[in-house]
Amino acid sequence: MTEEQNMDVSVDWTQGSTTVRWSGPSGNVEKGYRLPPQAVLAWRQDGETLVLVVEALDPAPFSPSNNAVVYWADGSERLRLHPPRDLLRNPDDVHGFYDAIPQQGRPLLIMVTRTAGDFQGRINLESGEIVDTNTWR
């Protein structure tokens, strides 16, 4: 279960569950998914509480790679994330988001590729882009 301290939102999710819930001053939110999400994190940035859900990866070739979404605390979608297209020579080799880890108060996203290993990066909330990308491990 993910439970963040010093936050106005309390996240209730267990690895393997297809339902993500959170509650706070904006009320109770419940999101259901066909497959269990990979990761769920809440954090505060620029005075706002945000919730990140990394949805399950679709292993089919050429499937969409935008499997991570940032929600406002009230449950409305702020932005759907897309991995950078310039990580590899062939942009279709970037499979999508695999995980998110809290680091320095913000999520560090892990992106997986079909052929070249994994990358890490951070969310730029203004543009919706993934920035500060590096090889993961």
Sequence and secondary structure as in RCSB ss.txt:
>XXXX:A:sequence
MTEEQNMDVSVDWTQGSTTVRWSGPSGNVEKGYRLPPQAVLAWRQDGETLVLVVEALDPAPFSPSNNAVVYWADG
SERLRLHPPRDLLRNPDDVHGFYDAIPQQGRPLLIMVTRTAGDFQGRINLESGEIVDTNTWR
>XXXX:A:secstr
    SS S EEE  TT SEEEEEETTEEEEEE SS  SEEEEEEETTEEEEEEE     STT     EEEEETTS
 EEEEE   TTSSSSGGGEEEEEEEEEETTEEEEEEEESSS EEEEEE TTT  EEEEEE  
